[in-house]
């Protein structure tokens, strides 16, 4: 995973984690908690999707333009990492709520 994909994965994961915190306040871990779990989930989600080959590494798909940005892999990275961050935040929120009862 190159640096550009990693940064996109981490930012998308943070956005996904905070989206879950806003959409499901009972599963929210607070601003920092949502961001941290989203960051971890986004990084893991992006890495797993790339390892499984579900989107090509942008640096490897230079294409005719030679700029190294493939819109398909970029959108796949954003979506996959956002979902990874959202899922991890939701799961940790469920665990926190179950252990608090």
Secondary structure, DSSP 8 states (H G I E B T S, - for coil): --HHHHHHHHHHHHHHHHHHHHH-GGG--HHHHHHHHHHHHHHHHHHHHHHTTSS--GGG--TTT-S---HHHHHHHHHHHHHHHHHHHHHHHHHHHHHT-
